[in-house]
Amino acid sequence: MESLQPRIFRPRAPYNDRIAWSENRLPSTGALVGREIAVERDDGRVVPYAFEEKTVRWHEPGETSLTEASYDAVELRDGVFSVDLLHPEAPSGSSTRVATSLALNTQLGGAILVRNTVTLGERRDFRQDIYPCTIAGSGGSAPALSAELVGGRAYAEYSKGGAAEHLYLNPSRLGTQSLGDLDFSSAKMDDSTTWKLGEELFVLTWVQEWNPVGAVLLMDFAGLRNAGVFMGGDDQGFFHFVVGARLGMLGRTSYPPRCQPPGMNRSSRSMSLQPRISRPRAPYDLRFAWSDNRLPSTGSLAGREIPLERDDGLTITYAFEAENVSWREPGESSTVAAPYDAVELRDGVFSVDMMHAELRGGGRTRVATSLALNTQTGSALLVKNAITLGEQSDLRQDVYPCTIAGSGAAPPALSSELVGRRAYAAYSDSTAMEHVYINARRFGAQVLGKADEAGSDLCDSTTWKLGEELFVLTWVEEWDPTGAVLLMDFLGLRNAGVFMGRDDRGFFRFLCGARLGVLGQTTYPAGYEPPGAGTQYAGSDDAARIAGVGHDG
């Protein structure tokens, strides 16, 4: 059995202990020594930076005194610099640290100025202010927000054995994960910006979605190098360190018409990013048409009894009638009856969903069961979603690999076959979701087409193989009490299943179904495969081995 729950609290492990972040960084340069470079922000303010051998001095806008700080510069191309400086520590007792990053293209006269501010203490916070600039007197143009990288997958090799994948989902969302021998939970998705500084030259900034951590990277996809800085707070306190990597492209996704990622034409202006300390939970079932492309319900299970033997040794027999199904929960003496809905995706392959009767007496727990049945092979999966409602709602998803008793089949195994695949599920003519299979236990999704830019997330998930190109995908949203179960048929290119959880209107549960399409498959360099890729998990002992949640990466 596997269990998934939202990550209400995630430990913040020391950031710089995990990878040697600067092993592949280009050497620092002294080419700026003796120069004064004035950058004119798009708000009209001009900030001149006077570079000396080890320090840089400048006037903060609105301040009369000079600020002086040490700096580090890397020249990625002739005249193209990544510059990072940490402002002096504030007087004793202050909980705020500030750093500035500059990306300078002295050849074209464009620049990006990023100011990162982290506040530590009981309430940690982070703010990233981004200003497109010109180098004063150059006659150049300020960099523009860019969607050129959208659909791309790249990797940054920071050291031997230490690499991170970049997944450019849309112009405002970046997915990352550690590659190689690291835990599954290193995969995450964050708010980001991408600015074009030259041909195949971009400035990438992001803030972690729930932690006070941010990054600024100058990405050179012609010279295949990056340089920049990570900054924030973890459980050991404040950190700020420079990074650099060798880059490699893994592939690019082409989207079908009407299924483009959102936000492809964002306006270019100064902006700020901050962690999403509290995210509004919009009504899930009112945003999109989730069942327009769902296959018709079937009555072919009516009159059948299907006994499922779970991997914990318990057997549950489901007796199907025309509209209702009855069964006895393990340890209970009375029979449960509930209406059900079934879809037959292939001959003898069913997606079945039933909602248990609501508890009497103001019960705060709602429970639903989903079954994925392959009556041809005798393998099955049972998923039980239980949500507790109240001020602090919680969701628990228990997943049981099963066999149909007497079939002689083996239970389905956790699978990594989909890792690296990108697909889309078209639920209606106007509603589509991209599926990105990040690693064996992390799944990414984003809304395609005409949707808001926040419609993307990365969740804890499980994938079980039920047959040839036939999988059961389950997930829980990372911070919200919402879960899903989908039977995915990549031969017939259909899915069917259910969403369940709570949003700001209360409890919801609704059936869904889509037409599927495959967008591409990523091939990773040897030694840098995602965690768990290429591994089959045959039994419950192996399943338990990968169930733990580690630190983010």
DOMIGU-864502 format. One record per residue (C-alpha): residue in three letters; x, z, y; residue number from 1. Coordinates in nm, 2 decimals, padded with zeros to 4 digits. Each point is the difference from the previous one (the first is absolute). Example, Ala and Ser with C-alpha at 12.3 -4.5 7.8 and 13.67 -1.06 7.14 Angstrom:
BEGIN
residuo,xx,zz,yy,num
ala,01.23,00.78,-00.45,1
ser,00.14,-00.07,00.34,2
This chain:
BEGIN
residuo,xx,zz,yy,num
met,00.00,00.00,00.00,1
glu,00.11,-00.07,00.36,2
ser,-00.14,00.17,00.31,3
leu,00.03,-00.12,00.36,4
gln,-00.08,00.19,00.32,5
pro,00.05,-00.07,00.37,6
arg,00.34,00.12,00.13,7
ile,-00.13,00.26,00.25,8
phe,00.35,00.13,00.06,9
arg,00.31,-00.19,-00.07,10
pro,00.34,00.17,-00.01,11
arg,00.24,-00.13,00.26,12
ala,00.33,-00.02,-00.19,13
pro,00.33,-00.04,00.19,14
tyr,00.00,-00.36,00.11,15
asn,00.37,-00.07,00.01,16
asp,00.08,00.15,-00.35,17
arg,-00.17,-00.28,-00.20,18
ile,00.20,-00.31,00.09,19
ala,00.34,-00.07,00.16,20
trp,-00.17,-00.17,00.29,21
ser,00.31,-00.13,00.18,22
glu,00.23,-00.11,-00.28,23
asn,-00.09,-00.37,00.07,24
arg,-00.02,00.04,00.38,25
leu,00.21,-00.24,00.20,26
pro,00.29,00.17,00.19,27
ser,-00.07,00.15,00.34,28
thr,00.11,-00.22,00.29,29
gly,00.16,00.08,00.33,30
ala,-00.11,-00.33,00.15,31
leu,-00.23,00.17,00.25,32
val,00.27,00.23,00.15,33
gly,00.03,-00.05,00.37,34
arg,-00.33,-00.19,00.03,35
glu,-00.31,00.09,00.19,36
ile,-00.32,-00.14,-00.14,37
ala,-00.32,00.04,00.19,38
val,-00.32,-00.05,-00.20,39
glu,-00.32,-00.07,00.18,40
arg,-00.30,00.14,-00.19,41
asp,-00.34,-00.18,00.00,42
asp,-00.14,00.28,00.22,43
gly,00.24,-00.11,00.28,44
arg,00.25,00.28,-00.03,45
val,00.37,-00.08,-00.02,46
val,00.24,00.22,-00.20,47
pro,00.37,-00.07,00.03,48
tyr,00.22,00.12,-00.28,49
ala,00.38,00.04,00.08,50
phe,00.20,00.00,-00.32,51
glu,00.33,00.18,-00.03,52
glu,00.22,00.03,-00.32,53
lys,-00.21,00.27,-00.16,54
thr,-00.28,00.08,00.24,55
val,-00.27,-00.18,00.20,56
arg,-00.15,00.12,00.32,57
trp,-00.34,-00.10,00.15,58
his,-00.28,00.11,00.23,59
glu,-00.33,00.09,-00.18,60
pro,-00.29,-00.15,00.19,61
gly,-00.12,00.26,00.25,62
glu,00.31,00.21,-00.03,63
thr,00.26,00.04,00.28,64
ser,00.29,00.13,-00.22,65
leu,00.20,-00.21,-00.25,66
thr,-00.05,00.05,-00.37,67
glu,00.31,-00.03,-00.22,68
ala,00.01,-00.03,-00.38,69
ser,00.23,-00.12,-00.28,70
tyr,-00.10,-00.34,-00.15,71
asp,00.07,-00.23,-00.29,72
ala,-00.02,-00.38,00.02,73
val,00.01,-00.27,-00.27,74
glu,00.04,-00.37,00.09,75
leu,-00.21,-00.19,-00.26,76
arg,00.05,-00.34,00.16,77
asp,00.22,-00.12,00.29,78
gly,-00.16,00.18,00.30,79
val,-00.28,00.17,-00.21,80
phe,00.03,00.38,-00.01,81
ser,-00.18,00.29,-00.16,82
val,00.07,00.31,00.21,83
asp,-00.11,00.36,-00.08,84
leu,00.05,00.31,00.21,85
leu,-00.12,00.35,-00.04,86
his,-00.09,00.18,00.32,87
pro,00.16,00.34,00.07,88
glu,-00.17,00.29,-00.17,89
ala,-00.24,00.18,00.24,90
pro,00.06,00.36,00.11,91
ser,-00.02,00.27,-00.28,92
gly,-00.34,00.05,-00.13,93
ser,-00.13,-00.36,00.05,94
ser,-00.16,-00.15,-00.30,95
thr,00.02,-00.37,00.12,96
arg,00.28,-00.25,-00.06,97
val,00.02,-00.35,00.15,98
ala,00.19,-00.31,-00.10,99
thr,00.02,-00.36,00.14,100
ser,00.06,-00.32,-00.20,101
leu,00.09,-00.33,00.17,102
ala,-00.01,-00.34,-00.16,103
leu,00.19,-00.24,00.24,104
asn,00.02,-00.37,-00.02,105
thr,00.25,-00.07,00.28,106
gln,00.00,-00.37,-00.09,107
leu,-00.37,-00.05,00.07,108
gly,-00.06,00.29,00.24,109
gly,-00.27,00.18,-00.21,110
ala,00.00,00.36,-00.10,111
ile,-00.21,00.27,-00.16,112
leu,00.02,00.37,00.11,113
val,-00.14,00.26,-00.24,114
arg,-00.03,00.37,00.09,115
asn,-00.06,00.23,-00.29,116
thr,-00.11,00.36,00.07,117
val,-00.04,00.26,-00.27,118
thr,-00.15,00.34,00.04,119
leu,00.07,00.26,-00.27,120
gly,-00.15,00.34,-00.06,121
glu,-00.33,00.11,-00.14,122
arg,-00.17,-00.33,00.11,123
arg,00.24,-00.28,-00.06,124
asp,-00.05,-00.32,00.19,125
phe,00.17,-00.33,00.07,126
arg,-00.04,-00.27,00.27,127
gln,00.16,-00.34,00.01,128
asp,-00.03,-00.19,00.33,129
ile,00.10,-00.37,-00.01,130
tyr,00.08,-00.21,00.30,131
pro,00.06,-00.38,-00.01,132
cys,00.27,-00.07,00.26,133
thr,00.22,-00.26,00.17,134
ile,00.36,00.05,00.09,135
ala,-00.01,00.01,00.38,136
gly,00.14,-00.32,00.16,137
ser,00.01,-00.19,-00.33,138
gly,-00.30,-00.22,00.06,139
gly,-00.11,00.08,-00.36,140
ser,-00.34,00.08,-00.14,141
ala,-00.12,00.32,-00.14,142
pro,-00.04,00.00,-00.39,143
ala,-00.35,-00.05,-00.13,144
leu,-00.18,00.17,-00.28,145
ser,00.04,-00.22,-00.31,146
ala,-00.20,-00.07,-00.32,147
glu,00.27,-00.22,-00.15,148
leu,00.10,00.25,-00.26,149
val,-00.36,00.06,-00.12,150
gly,-00.03,-00.08,-00.37,151
gly,00.37,00.05,-00.06,152
arg,00.18,00.23,-00.23,153
ala,00.36,00.09,00.06,154
tyr,00.25,00.27,-00.11,155
ala,00.26,00.19,00.19,156
glu,00.30,00.11,-00.21,157
tyr,00.14,00.30,00.18,158
ser,00.26,00.09,-00.27,159
lys,00.08,-00.08,-00.36,160
gly,-00.31,00.12,-00.18,161
gly,-00.19,00.08,00.31,162
ala,-00.25,-00.26,00.13,163
ala,-00.34,00.00,00.16,164
glu,-00.27,-00.27,-00.02,165
his,-00.18,-00.12,00.31,166
leu,-00.35,-00.14,-00.04,167
tyr,-00.13,-00.16,00.32,168
leu,-00.37,00.04,-00.05,169
asn,-00.13,-00.08,00.35,170
pro,00.13,00.01,00.36,171
ser,-00.07,00.38,00.02,172
arg,00.06,00.13,-00.35,173
leu,00.32,00.02,-00.21,174
gly,00.03,00.10,-00.36,175
thr,00.33,00.14,-00.13,176
gln,00.13,00.14,-00.33,177
ser,00.33,00.10,-00.15,178
leu,00.13,-00.23,-00.27,179
gly,00.20,00.09,-00.30,180
asp,00.01,00.34,-00.17,181
leu,-00.23,00.20,00.24,182
asp,-00.34,00.16,-00.03,183
phe,-00.33,-00.19,00.03,184
ser,-00.12,00.18,00.31,185
ser,00.28,-00.14,00.21,186
ala,-00.25,-00.28,00.08,187
lys,-00.20,00.03,00.33,188
met,-00.17,-00.20,00.27,189
asp,00.05,00.07,00.37,190
asp,-00.10,-00.13,00.35,191
ser,00.26,-00.24,00.13,192
thr,00.09,-00.26,00.26,193
thr,00.21,-00.31,-00.04,194
trp,00.16,-00.17,00.30,195
lys,00.18,-00.34,00.00,196
leu,00.34,00.02,00.17,197
gly,00.13,-00.34,-00.11,198
glu,00.00,-00.25,-00.28,199
glu,-00.05,00.20,-00.32,200
leu,00.08,00.31,00.20,201
phe,-00.26,00.28,00.03,202
val,-00.03,00.36,00.11,203
leu,-00.20,00.21,-00.25,204
thr,-00.14,00.34,00.10,205
trp,-00.22,00.24,-00.19,206
val,-00.12,00.35,-00.02,207
gln,-00.09,00.17,-00.33,208
glu,-00.37,00.03,-00.03,209
trp,-00.03,00.38,-00.04,210
asn,00.36,00.14,00.06,211
pro,00.19,00.03,00.33,212
val,00.25,-00.28,-00.10,213
gly,00.08,-00.33,00.17,214
ala,00.24,-00.29,-00.03,215
val,00.14,-00.29,00.20,216
leu,00.18,-00.29,-00.17,217
leu,00.15,-00.32,00.13,218
met,-00.06,-00.25,-00.28,219
asp,00.22,-00.31,-00.02,220
phe,-00.15,-00.23,-00.27,221
ala,00.26,-00.27,00.07,222
gly,00.31,00.22,-00.04,223
leu,-00.20,00.22,-00.25,224
arg,00.09,00.33,00.16,225
asn,-00.18,00.28,00.18,226
ala,00.10,00.30,00.21,227
gly,-00.19,00.28,00.16,228
val,-00.10,00.36,-00.02,229
phe,-00.23,00.25,-00.18,230
met,-00.12,00.31,00.19,231
gly,-00.25,00.28,-00.06,232
gly,-00.05,00.33,-00.16,233
asp,-00.01,00.12,-00.36,234
asp,00.00,00.34,-00.16,235
gln,00.36,00.05,00.10,236
gly,-00.07,-00.08,00.36,237
phe,00.09,-00.28,00.25,238
phe,00.20,-00.30,-00.12,239
his,00.13,-00.32,00.17,240
phe,00.24,-00.23,-00.18,241
val,00.10,-00.37,00.03,242
val,-00.05,-00.24,-00.29,243
gly,00.10,-00.35,-00.10,244
ala,-00.07,-00.23,-00.30,245
arg,00.05,-00.34,-00.15,246
leu,-00.33,-00.19,-00.01,247
gly,-00.16,-00.22,-00.26,248
met,-00.33,-00.19,-00.01,249
leu,-00.22,00.05,-00.31,250
gly,-00.28,-00.25,00.08,251
arg,-00.28,-00.08,00.24,252
thr,-00.38,-00.01,-00.05,253
ser,-00.22,-00.29,00.11,254
tyr,-00.36,00.11,00.06,255
pro,-00.31,-00.22,-00.05,256
pro,-00.22,-00.10,00.29,257
arg,-00.22,00.29,00.13,258
cys,00.21,00.25,-00.18,259
gln,00.28,00.04,00.26,260
pro,00.14,00.35,00.06,261
pro,-00.16,00.16,00.31,262
gly,00.16,00.02,00.35,263
met,00.20,-00.32,-00.02,264
asn,-00.03,-00.05,00.38,265
arg,00.07,00.34,00.15,266
ser,00.09,00.01,00.37,267
ser,00.36,00.08,00.09,268
arg,00.03,00.30,00.23,269
ser,00.14,00.35,00.01,270
met,-00.15,00.22,-00.26,271
ser,00.03,00.33,-00.18,272
leu,-00.02,00.11,-00.37,273
gln,-00.07,00.35,-00.13,274
pro,-00.08,00.14,-00.34,275
arg,-00.37,00.00,-00.10,276
ile,-00.05,00.38,-00.01,277
ser,-00.37,-00.05,-00.04,278
arg,-00.15,-00.34,-00.11,279
pro,-00.37,-00.06,00.06,280
arg,-00.18,-00.08,-00.33,281
ala,-00.22,-00.29,00.09,282
pro,-00.31,-00.07,-00.21,283
tyr,00.14,-00.17,-00.31,284
asp,-00.30,-00.19,-00.12,285
leu,-00.12,-00.13,00.34,286
arg,00.31,-00.19,00.09,287
phe,00.00,-00.28,-00.26,288
ala,-00.21,-00.18,-00.25,289
trp,00.15,00.14,-00.32,290
ser,-00.22,-00.15,-00.27,291
asp,-00.09,-00.35,00.11,292
asn,00.24,-00.15,-00.25,293
arg,-00.07,00.26,-00.27,294
leu,-00.10,-00.15,-00.34,295
pro,-00.36,00.06,-00.10,296
ser,-00.07,00.33,-00.18,297
thr,-00.05,-00.04,-00.38,298
gly,-00.24,00.17,-00.24,299
ser,00.20,-00.09,-00.31,300
leu,00.10,00.37,-00.06,301
ala,-00.36,00.11,-00.03,302
gly,-00.07,00.14,-00.35,303
arg,00.37,00.06,-00.08,304
glu,00.19,00.33,-00.06,305
ile,00.37,-00.01,00.09,306
pro,00.21,00.30,-00.10,307
leu,00.32,00.04,00.20,308
glu,00.28,00.20,-00.14,309
arg,00.21,00.13,00.30,310
asp,00.38,00.05,-00.02,311
asp,-00.06,00.38,00.00,312
gly,-00.18,-00.03,-00.33,313
leu,-00.36,00.05,00.12,314
thr,-00.27,-00.26,-00.08,315
ile,-00.29,-00.08,00.23,316
thr,-00.28,-00.23,-00.12,317
tyr,-00.18,-00.21,00.27,318
ala,-00.36,-00.10,-00.10,319
phe,-00.11,-00.30,00.21,320
glu,-00.36,-00.08,00.07,321
ala,-00.14,-00.27,00.23,322
glu,00.06,00.20,00.32,323
asn,00.15,00.33,-00.09,324
val,00.29,00.13,-00.21,325
ser,00.02,00.35,-00.16,326
trp,00.30,00.19,-00.13,327
arg,00.12,00.36,-00.05,328
glu,00.29,00.12,00.21,329
pro,00.28,00.18,-00.20,330
gly,-00.08,00.37,-00.03,331
glu,-00.36,-00.04,00.11,332
ser,-00.30,00.05,-00.23,333
ser,-00.25,-00.21,00.20,334
thr,-00.02,-00.38,00.04,335
val,00.07,-00.17,00.33,336
ala,-00.21,-00.30,00.10,337
ala,00.07,-00.23,00.29,338
pro,-00.08,-00.36,00.12,339
tyr,00.28,-00.24,-00.05,340
asp,00.11,-00.35,00.10,341
ala,00.21,-00.22,-00.22,342
val,00.18,-00.33,00.06,343
glu,00.14,-00.22,-00.27,344
leu,00.32,-00.16,00.13,345
arg,00.10,-00.16,-00.33,346
asp,-00.18,-00.03,-00.33,347
gly,-00.01,00.36,-00.12,348
val,00.18,00.14,00.31,349
phe,-00.21,00.23,00.21,350
ser,00.03,00.19,00.33,351
val,-00.25,00.29,-00.01,352
asp,-00.07,00.25,00.28,353
met,-00.24,00.29,00.00,354
met,-00.08,00.28,00.25,355
his,-00.06,00.34,-00.15,356
ala,-00.32,00.19,00.11,357
glu,00.05,00.20,00.32,358
leu,00.05,00.37,-00.07,359
arg,-00.29,00.22,00.10,360
gly,00.01,00.29,00.24,361
gly,00.20,-00.17,00.27,362
gly,00.29,-00.08,-00.23,363
arg,00.30,-00.13,00.20,364
thr,00.15,-00.21,-00.29,365
arg,-00.09,-00.36,-00.08,366
val,00.13,-00.16,-00.32,367
ala,00.00,-00.36,-00.12,368
thr,00.14,-00.17,-00.31,369
ser,00.14,-00.35,-00.04,370
leu,00.07,-00.17,-00.33,371
ala,00.21,-00.31,-00.07,372
leu,-00.09,-00.12,-00.35,373
asn,00.18,-00.27,-00.20,374
thr,-00.23,-00.02,-00.30,375
gln,00.20,-00.29,-00.14,376
thr,00.32,00.21,-00.04,377
gly,-00.15,00.35,-00.01,378
ser,00.20,00.13,00.29,379
ala,-00.17,00.17,00.30,380
leu,00.06,00.21,00.31,381
leu,-00.21,00.29,00.13,382
val,00.03,00.11,00.36,383
lys,-00.17,00.31,00.14,384
asn,-00.02,00.03,00.38,385
ala,-00.11,00.34,00.14,386
ile,-00.03,00.08,00.37,387
thr,-00.05,00.34,00.15,388
leu,-00.18,-00.02,00.33,389
gly,00.04,00.24,00.29,390
glu,00.23,00.06,00.30,391
gln,00.30,-00.08,-00.22,392
ser,-00.12,-00.27,-00.24,393
asp,00.21,-00.07,-00.30,394
leu,00.00,-00.27,-00.27,395
arg,00.14,00.00,-00.35,396
gln,00.03,-00.31,-00.22,397
asp,00.05,00.07,-00.37,398
val,00.10,-00.30,-00.21,399
tyr,-00.02,00.00,-00.38,400
pro,00.13,-00.29,-00.22,401
cys,-00.24,-00.03,-00.29,402
thr,-00.08,-00.20,-00.31,403
ile,-00.34,-00.09,-00.13,404
ala,-00.03,00.22,-00.30,405
gly,00.05,-00.18,-00.33,406
ser,00.15,-00.31,00.15,407
gly,00.36,00.08,-00.10,408
ala,00.12,-00.10,00.34,409
ala,00.27,00.15,00.21,410
pro,-00.09,00.16,00.34,411
pro,00.09,-00.20,00.31,412
ala,00.35,00.07,00.14,413
leu,00.11,00.06,00.36,414
ser,00.14,-00.34,00.11,415
ser,00.25,-00.12,00.26,416
glu,-00.08,-00.37,-00.06,417
leu,-00.16,-00.04,00.34,418
val,00.29,00.14,00.19,419
gly,00.12,-00.25,00.26,420
arg,-00.33,-00.19,-00.01,421
arg,-00.21,-00.07,00.31,422
ala,-00.36,-00.10,-00.05,423
tyr,-00.32,-00.01,00.19,424
ala,-00.36,00.11,-00.08,425
ala,-00.27,-00.19,00.18,426
tyr,-00.31,00.22,00.00,427
ser,-00.20,-00.24,00.21,428
asp,00.05,-00.30,00.22,429
ser,00.12,00.23,00.28,430
thr,00.15,00.29,-00.19,431
ala,00.33,-00.01,-00.18,432
met,00.27,00.25,-00.09,433
glu,00.36,-00.06,-00.08,434
his,00.14,00.19,-00.29,435
val,00.38,00.07,00.00,436
tyr,00.13,00.16,-00.32,437
ile,00.29,00.19,00.14,438
asn,00.13,00.19,-00.30,439
ala,-00.14,00.15,-00.32,440
arg,-00.18,00.28,00.18,441
arg,-00.06,-00.13,00.36,442
phe,-00.24,-00.26,00.11,443
gly,-00.05,-00.16,00.34,444
ala,-00.31,-00.16,00.15,445
gln,-00.09,-00.16,00.33,446
val,-00.31,-00.16,00.14,447
leu,00.03,-00.38,00.05,448
gly,-00.18,-00.22,00.25,449
lys,-00.20,00.13,00.29,450
ala,00.07,00.37,-00.01,451
asp,00.17,00.28,00.20,452
glu,00.37,00.04,-00.03,453
ala,-00.02,00.35,-00.16,454
gly,-00.16,-00.14,-00.32,455
ser,00.30,00.06,-00.22,456
asp,00.12,00.28,-00.22,457
leu,00.23,00.10,-00.28,458
cys,-00.14,00.23,-00.27,459
asp,00.10,00.18,-00.32,460
ser,-00.13,-00.22,-00.29,461
thr,00.01,-00.07,-00.37,462
thr,-00.02,-00.34,-00.18,463
trp,-00.10,-00.02,-00.36,464
lys,00.02,-00.31,-00.22,465
leu,-00.33,-00.07,-00.18,466
gly,00.08,-00.35,-00.12,467
glu,00.19,-00.32,00.09,468
glu,00.00,-00.01,00.39,469
leu,-00.27,00.27,-00.02,470
phe,00.07,00.32,00.18,471
val,-00.18,00.31,00.13,472
leu,00.12,00.10,00.34,473
thr,-00.08,00.35,00.13,474
trp,00.11,00.16,00.32,475
val,-00.07,00.29,00.25,476
glu,00.06,-00.05,00.37,477
glu,00.31,00.20,00.10,478
trp,-00.16,00.23,00.26,479
asp,-00.37,-00.05,-00.03,480
pro,-00.24,00.11,-00.28,481
thr,-00.07,-00.36,-00.12,482
gly,00.07,-00.16,-00.33,483
ala,-00.07,-00.33,-00.18,484
val,-00.01,-00.15,-00.35,485
leu,00.03,-00.37,-00.05,486
leu,00.01,-00.21,-00.32,487
met,00.22,-00.30,00.10,488
asp,-00.02,-00.32,-00.20,489
phe,00.28,-00.23,00.11,490
leu,-00.10,-00.27,-00.25,491
gly,-00.36,-00.03,00.11,492
leu,00.11,00.10,00.36,493
arg,-00.27,00.26,00.04,494
asn,-00.02,00.38,00.05,495
ala,-00.28,00.26,-00.02,496
gly,00.00,00.37,00.07,497
val,-00.09,00.28,00.24,498
phe,00.11,00.18,00.32,499
met,-00.09,00.37,00.04,500
gly,00.09,00.26,00.26,501
arg,-00.08,00.15,00.33,502
asp,00.01,-00.14,00.36,503
asp,-00.13,00.14,00.33,504
arg,-00.36,-00.07,-00.11,505
gly,00.04,00.20,-00.32,506
phe,00.01,-00.09,-00.37,507
phe,00.00,-00.37,-00.11,508
arg,00.02,-00.19,-00.32,509
phe,-00.06,-00.38,-00.04,510
leu,00.07,-00.27,-00.25,511
cys,00.22,-00.30,00.08,512
gly,00.11,-00.33,-00.15,513
ala,00.22,-00.28,00.12,514
arg,00.16,-00.34,-00.08,515
leu,00.38,00.04,-00.04,516
gly,00.29,-00.22,00.10,517
val,00.37,00.05,-00.06,518
leu,00.22,-00.04,00.32,519
gly,00.34,00.03,-00.16,520
gln,00.25,00.20,-00.21,521
thr,00.32,00.17,00.13,522
thr,00.32,-00.01,-00.21,523
tyr,00.24,00.28,00.08,524
pro,00.38,-00.02,-00.03,525
ala,00.15,00.17,-00.30,526
gly,00.03,00.38,00.05,527
tyr,-00.25,00.00,00.29,528
glu,-00.33,-00.02,-00.19,529
pro,-00.27,00.23,00.13,530
pro,-00.03,00.34,-00.18,531
gly,-00.16,-00.05,-00.34,532
ala,00.01,-00.38,00.00,533
gly,00.04,-00.15,-00.34,534
thr,-00.10,00.32,-00.18,535
gln,-00.29,00.04,-00.23,536
tyr,-00.14,00.35,-00.04,537
ala,-00.13,00.02,-00.35,538
gly,-00.13,00.36,-00.03,539
ser,-00.12,00.30,00.19,540
asp,00.34,00.17,00.00,541
asp,00.14,-00.30,00.18,542
ala,-00.30,-00.01,00.23,543
ala,00.06,00.37,00.09,544
arg,00.36,-00.08,00.08,545
ile,-00.09,-00.23,00.29,546
ala,-00.30,00.20,00.13,547
gly,00.20,00.22,00.24,548
val,00.00,-00.04,00.38,549
gly,00.34,00.01,00.16,550
his,00.12,-00.04,00.36,551
asp,-00.06,-00.30,00.21,552
gly,00.27,-00.26,00.06,553
